[in-house]
Amino acid sequence: MDTSYEVNASFEGAQSVREAELKLMALRASGIMTGRDGHSLTATLDEAVVDRAVQVIRESGGTAGIHSLS
């Protein structure tokens, strides 16, 4: 069974959040929620895609914090 992780990401602008959100959906992230501020998001990821998700967030101009849900 894969471990699940939660990623919290922050961005400079709302467009970057949307770009990252779409890419995370392609990685099959679940529970993607955009922050009220419009400059952050939270998503749940399988262990197999965590590294790629962090790369996607960075490419979109964001920073990411990750912690295990297990």
FENGIBEL-V378164 format. One record per backbone hydrogen bond with DSSP energy under -1.0 kcal/mol. CO is the residue of the C=O (numbers start at 0). NH is the residue of the N-H. Records with the same first field share a line. If there is no record, write none. Layout:
CO=NH, NH
//
This chain:
2=46
3=68
4=44
5=66
6=42
7=64
8=40
9=62
12=16
13=17
14=18
15=19
16=20
17=21
18=22
19=23
20=24
21=25
22=26
23=28
24=27
29=43
32=41
34=37
38=10
39=34
40=8
41=32
42=6
43=29
44=4
45=48
48=52
49=53
50=54
51=55
52=56
53=57
54=58
55=59
56=61
57=60
62=9
64=7
66=5
//
